[in-house]
Amino acid sequence: MQKFHYHNTEKRVHKGKHISRKVHIKNGIGYKSVTVMKGGKRRTTKKILAPKEIQKIKDRKFIRGLFSDCKK
C-alpha cells in the first residue's frame, strides 16, 4: 500500500448547514473527516481510516456508511 495517494472532498448545503466530507490518503496512511458549518460555528470530526477501508478505496469499491462514525 505504499506510494498510494488519494484525496477527495464532497461539499453540500442541506437545510442551511454546509457539510464537507473529506478523505485523504498518503503513503498508505489516511483519515476521513466531516466538517459541519452552521450559524458561523464549525465542528470537525476526524478519524483514521482502517487498512480494509484504504484497500477498498484503492480498489475503487463503494463503502456504505464510511462517514457514519464521524457524526456527532
Residue, then its C-alpha position, 0 to 999 in steps of 0.5 A: m500500500q505504499k506510494f498510494h495517494y488519494h484525496n477527495t472532498e464532497k461539499r453540500v448545503h442541506k437545510g442551511k448547514h454546509i457539510s464537507r466530507k473529506v478523505h485523504i490518503k498518503n503513503g498508505i496512511g489516511y483519515k476521513s473527516v466531516t466538517v459541519m458549518k452552521g450559524g458561523k460555528r464549525r465542528t470537525t470530526k476526524k478519524i483514521l481510516a482502517p487498512k480494509e477501508i484504504q484497500k477498498i478505496k484503492d480498489r475503487k469499491f463503494i463503502r456504505g456508511l464510511f462517514s457514519d462514525c464521524k457524526k456527532 
